[in-house]
Amino acid sequence: MPLPDHNAPTIDNLNTSDFKARGKVAVGNSHSSAAASLAFRESTRLLLRERLIVAAYSLLCIAAVFTVITMVIANVGWFEIVVRLVGAVAIVAILAYLKGHAAVGLPRLRIFELVLLSIPVIEILTILVHQTEFLVAEGKLTEVTILRSVVSLAICMVITLYGMFIPGTWRRTAVITGVVACLPMATAMIQTEFNPLLQSAEAIRVDVALPVFLLTAAIAAIASVGAHVVHRIRREIETARQYGQYQLGEEIGAGGMGAVYKAEHRMLKRPAAIKLIHAAAAFDEESIKKFEQEVQISATLSHWNTVQIYDYGRTKDGEFFYVMEYLEGKTLHQHIQRLGILTPTETITFAKQICDGLEEAHAINMVHRDLKPANVFLADIGGQSEVVKILDFGLAIHATAGKERNTIAGTPRYMSPEQIRGGALDGRSDIYAIGCMLFECVTGSPPFLDLTIAGLLDQHLKATPPLDSIPEESQSLSPIIERCLKKDPADRFDDVVQLRAALDVIKV
């Protein structure tokens, strides 16, 4: 559904409804890649993060035990100890990061995966090199072949654990395990090339080394096949996930709190959009319950200029979801970005429809709180183009009276002064946001810009809107924009009905 406002400053607790679209996928774009955007990606991210945390703890324990054992029964050089210490520090740093960042992205997790895999491999190869030099120096050449076989078997264990433990495609697993499988043989060959004693030693038998290498390669192949089987089963399970009567399809947007997917009604085959709110990312259980109550209220809205909500519920995994109509078209934000500025006629047409949609919500004392061009969709419906649909009532609240305080939420570039202060809100707060959008439509940018969130919010509280930047052809809208952007709600239009009436009399 809504694509993000990439230019707007964001704070997690201010912008909980912003969703970042992946790549250049547009809402309703039938050419978007379903394979790359299925919910499978998110489940892989969650599973990989969980597995990496367990792997990090396991590697720390194994490293500690192995270090103690080798210091007691083997010859351990200072270089090997330094390598292990550096590896331990890297593991601790990765573990701390993963524990502190629940929403870390899949690409970064893949980097951590390779680092964690590299640590035991480097340690094993270090042992191979240094122990080989020690055996050569002691004249125990007959034991070098045994050492190399043991090292290869250790690499086999690493490959097996990687294939079983880390989720991935067979191609990725094959490449990574194939490289790891070749490293002991490659290291031994390089070491032999530079050591004349190893070159002349008959005890370094190829007939033993080659089968061990082939065994390692076979283990890598088996790990790749296993990864393929597990990957396919997980994808089938994920594809079959259902939310109520709706089956999940391709992902069309994602963000810190969850993701939006295209879906289909199982029986009616009607397309829809499902927005998932992950319990782990929604602050706490109380926030999820409040969000659920607000969606229940939003579901009562029936105006054609408001996105329709069909269903909502909770999954057994704690995810809250709601199902809304699937729209084809573009957001107002995208439309402004493409054209630069809009004509007064087009701006007024969109603004009237926004007022029409909000009239129903404001009549039941519901305040949107996150009106912005990214949450205004220009849909192609029933042969008509650019029909306004107001999206994402996820931050909507009931209007409050008196001095009751509200949680500060919204997108900073479009927040009213009373919203920034956390004060009582009513429909006039949304009228302020409409003023910001009107200004952006006719100028190409919001009324206030700043590099910092604090500076931007301060301008909303104190600065005068730069109305002189409105083009001459749109000057007829200046009085309306100016009134919408008054700091005191009492100085704005009383309601969207009054604002729409003012738009009706403008001559363009």
N, C-alpha and C positions, 0 to 999 in steps of 0.2 A: 504494500500500500504506500504510505507516504515515503518519499525519498528525502534524504537529509538536507538541511540547510548547511552546506559545507562552509559557508562564509561566517556563520554565526558562532560567536564564542560559546563554549559549552562548559558547564560544571555538572558533575554527575548528579548531584542532588537538585540541580535546577532544571536538568534537561532529561528527565527519566523517560520521556516519550520520544526522544529523537532516535531514529534508527538509521544506521549507516548502510547504504546500498552497496552491494559487492560489485566492484568493477563498474561497468557502464550499463548494468541491467536496469531497464526502465519498467515501471509498473505496467502490467498488461502486455509486455513485449513477448510475443509468442516465439521469438527466435532466441530467447535466453536459454543458456545451457542447463537443462534439468539435471544432468549427471553431476555437474560441478556444484550445484546449489541445493541438493537434497538435504534434508534434516540430518542425514548421515554424517555430514561434516561436523555439525555441532556435537553429536554424540561421540564422534571420534576424538574431538578436542577434549571433552570431559573425561573420556576413558584414558586418553594418553596422559593427561595431567595427573590423574590418580595413579596410573602405573608408574610414571616417572618419580613421583614422591616415594612410592614403595621401593622402587629400584634404587633411589638415592640412599634411603635408610639401609637397604640390604648391602649396597656396596661399601658403606661406611663400616658396617659390622664385619663384613668379610675382610676388608682391608686391615682392620684392627687385629682380628684373629690371625690372619696370614702373616702380618708383620711380626707379631710376637713369636709365632712358630718358626719363621725363617731366621729370626735373630738368635733363636736358641739352637737350631740344628743345622743351619747353613751359613755360608760365607756371604754376608750382606755388605756391599760397599756403600760409601756415603752417597754416591750418585743415585743408587736405587732408593735409598731412604728419602732423598730430596724429591725424586719423582713421585713417591707415594704421598709425601706431605703436600706437594703442589696439587696432586689429584684429590686429596682429602679436602683441601681448601676450596677447590673448584666445586666439589660435590656439595659441601656445606653451603656455598654461595647460591648454587642452583636450588637447593632444597629450601633455603630461606625465601628466595624469590617466588618459587611455586606456592609455598604456604601463604605468602602475603598477597598474591595476585590471583584471585579466582577466575578473572576474565582474561587471562593471558591468551593471546591468539595462537592458532595452530601453527603458523610458520615459525614463530619463536619457540614453541614447544618442540618442533622438529629439530631445531638447532640444539636445544638442550639434550634431546635424545641422542644426537650424534656425539655430543661432548661426553655424556655419560657412558656411551658405548666405547668411546676412544680411551677412556681412563683405564679400564682393565686390560684392553688390548695393548696399550703402550707399556703398562707394567709387565705384562707377559713377555713382550718383545725385549724389554730391558733386561729381564732375567735371562732370556735366551742369549743375548749378546754377552753379558758380563759373566754368566756361568760358563759359556763356551770358552771365553778367554781364560778363565780360572782353570778349567780342565786342561786346556792346551798348555798353560804354564806349569801345571802339575804333572804333565805327561800322561794324562788319563784320556787319551784320544778315543779309546774304545767306548767311553761313556758319553761322547758327544752325540752319537746317534740316538742313544736312549733319551738324552736331554731333549733333543729335537722332537722325538716322538711324544714325550710327555707334554711339551709345549703345544704341539699340534692338537693333542687331545684336550688340553685346556681351552684352546681356541674353539674346538668343537663344542665344548660346554657353553661358551659365551654365545656362539651362533645359535645353538639350540634354545637357550633362554631368551635371546633376542627375538627369534622367530615366534616363540610361544607367547611371549610377554608383551611385545610392543605391537600395537595395531598398525597395519599398513597394507598396501597393495603388494601383489607378488612381484611386480617389477621393481618397486623400491626395495623390497626385502632381498630380491635376487642380486641387485647391484651392490647393496651394502654388505650382505653376507659373503658374496663372491669376492669382494675386495679384501675383507677380513680373512677369508680362507686362504688367499694367496700370500698374505703378509709373512707368515712364518717361513715358507719356502723362499720367498724373495729375500727376506732378511738373512737367512742362512746362506743363500747364494752370494749375496753381496759380501758377507763376512768372510766366506771362503775365498772369494776373489782377491781380497786384500791380506790374506794370511797364508803364507807359503806352507806352513805346517799342516794346515787344514787341506790344502790342495793335494799334498803328497800322502795324506793319511789314508791308508787302505781301509781303516776301520770305519770311515765315514761312508757307509754303504748306501748306494742308490736304491738297491732292491728292497731296503727297509723304508727309506725316506719317501719313495714314490707311492707305495700303498697307503702310507699315512696321509700323504697329501691328497690322494684320491678319496680317502675316507672323509677328510675335511670338506672337500668339494661336494661329496655326496650329501653330507650333513647340511651344507648350505642349500643344496637343491631341495632337500626334504623340507627345510625350514621355509623356503619360498613357496612350495606347494601347500604346506600347512597354513601359511599366511593367506594364501589365495582362498583356501576353503573357508577359513574363519571370516575373512573379509566379505566373501560372497554371502555367507549366512547372516552376518550382521547387517549387510545392506538389505537383504530380503526382509529381515525382521523390521528394520527401520522403515522400509517402504510400506510395510503392511500396517504401520502404526495408525490408529484411528482415534479421532477426537470426537466423541459423540457419534453422530452419523456421518462424520466427514473423514476422508482419507487424506493424509498428508501428501503433498506434492513438492514441487520445486521451491526453493527459498528465493524470495524476492526482496528481502531486506533484513538487516541484522544490526544489533547494538548491544550496549552493556547489559540491559535487562532481559533480552531475549531476542526473538526473531519473528519475521512475518513470512508465511508460506502460502503458496497457492494450494488450494485443496479442492476436493470434489465430494459432493454429497453421494453417499454410497448407493442410495436407491434412485434418487432423482437425477443423478449425474449433473447436478447444477454446480458450476464453478463458484468458489468462494475464496476468501482470504482468512487465514488463521493467524492470530497474533498470540505468541507464547510468551509468558512472563515466567522466567526461571526463578524458583523460590530462593535459590542461593544468591541471586543478584538483586533481589527486591528488598534489601535492607533487613526485613524481619517478617515473621508470620503475620504480625498485626498490620503491616503495610499491605500484604497480599489480601487480607480480609477487607481492608478499606477499599483497595482497588476493585475487588469483586463487587462490593456494594455500589461503587460508582458506575461500574459497567452495567449493573442491573438497572440503574436509573437511566443510563444512556440508551439502553435497549428499548426504553419506552418512547424514544423520539421516532417520529414517523415521517417528518418532512422530507421531500424529495431532494432538498439541498443538504441533507445530512446523511452521511454514510450509514447504511442500515446494518444493525447487529442482529444476526440470526440466532446465535446460541452462545453459551459460555459454560465453563465447568472447570474441574480440577482433575489432573491425572493422578495415578497412584504414585508417581514420582515426585509429586508436590508442585508440578507446573500448573499455573493458572492459564487458561486460554479462553479467547473469545473469537467467534466466527462472524465475519462481516462480508458484505457483498464485495465481489471481485470487480474492480474497475479497470477499464482500459483508457489510456490517455496520458496526461502529464500533470505535474504539479504546477501551481502558479509560480513557484520558485524557478522551475525549469523554463517556464514560458518567458519569464522576465530575463533570465540568463541568455536565452536564445535571441530575444528581440532587443535587449538593452533597456528600452523604455516602452510603455504601452500608450496607446492613444487615450484621450479623455473618455471617448465613447466606450472603448473596451474596458477601461478601468471602472467606469460607472456601472456597466453591465455586471461585472464580477462582484462589485461591492453591494449592489442591490440583492443579488442572490445570497451573498453571505448574510446580509441583514435578514432576509427571509428565513434562512435556515436557523439563525440564532433566535429569531422571535419565539419559536416554539420552546427552545431550551430556556430562554430567559423567563418565559411565562410560568415555568415550573421552578423558577429560582435557581436554575443551573448555570454556572459560570464556566466557560471553557478553560480559561487560564493559559492556553498555549496556542492561541491563534497566531499564525505566521504563514508566509507563502508556501512553505513545505507541507503545511497541513490543510491547504486548500487545493483540492484536486479538480482539474478540468477534464471531466469524463466525456467519453463518446457513448451516448445512451440512446437507443431507439431511433437511430438515424440523426440525432442531434449532436453537435459537437460542442465542446467546452461548456458542458453543464456543470455548475459548481457543486462540489460535494465537500462538506466540512468533515475533516478526518480527525481521528485521535482525540476522543473525549476522555482519554485515560487520565488526564489531570483535572478533569472537571470536578467541581464541588458545588454544593448548594450555597447560594448567597447567604452571607452571614450578616448579622445585625449587631449594632452596638460596638463594643470594643473587643469582641472576640478575635483572637489571634489565629492566623492561618500559617501552615507550613509554606515557606518560600519555595515556589516551584514555577517552572516555565522556561522560556528561552530569553536570555538577557536583552537581546536587541528589540524585543517586542513587549517587555514587561511594563505594566503601569506603575506609577510611583507608589500607590497603596499596596500593590502586589509585592514590590521590592521591600517595603517596610513590614510586610507580613500582617497588614491590617485587614479590616473588614472589607469584603469584596461584594460587588453586585455586577449587573450587566454592563455598567459603565467602564469597568476594567477591560472588558472585551472591546468596547468602543475605542479605547485608547489603542489597543492592538490593531484595530481596523485602520485607525489614523496612520499608524506606522506602515501598514501595508499599502494604503493609498499613496503615501509619500514615496514608497519604494517603487510602486507601479509607474509613476510619472517621472521619477528621477533616476531609477536604476539601482538605488541603494537606500538602506534604512535611514531614518532621520538622524540617528546618533551612531557614531563609530568610535571605537577606541581599541587600543592594543590589549588592554586589560579589562577583566570583568568588572573590577571595582570602579575603574574610570568610566566605563559604559553605564553602569548603574547610577553613578553620580550624575551623569548628564541627564538621564531620565528624571532624576529628582530635581535638578536645578537649571539645566541649560534650556535656552530658547530654541525651538526647532528652526533650522535654516530655511525658512519658506522662500527666501529670495533665490534659492537654487532650483525652484520649480520652473520648468520651461514656460514660455509665454503662452503656448497653445493650451496649457493645462492650468493657467492661472485661475480659471473659474472654480477649480477645486480647492484653491488655497484657503478660503474662509472655512470650508468644511474640515479640511485637514487641521487647520489651526485650532478649531473648536474641539475636535477629537483628541488633540494632544495637550489639552489643558492639564496642568498638574493637579488641580483640585477637581475631583469627580463632579462636584456640583456645577462647575463651569462647562461641562461637556453636554452633549445631547442627553436628554433624560433616558432615552431608550433607543433601540435599533429601529423602531417604527418611526420615531422622529427623525433619525438619521436618514432613513430611506426616503422619507418625504422631502428632505432637503436635497437629496440626490435627484429626485424626480423633477425638480424645478430648474435644474442647471441646464443652460442652453449651450450646446456644443456644436 
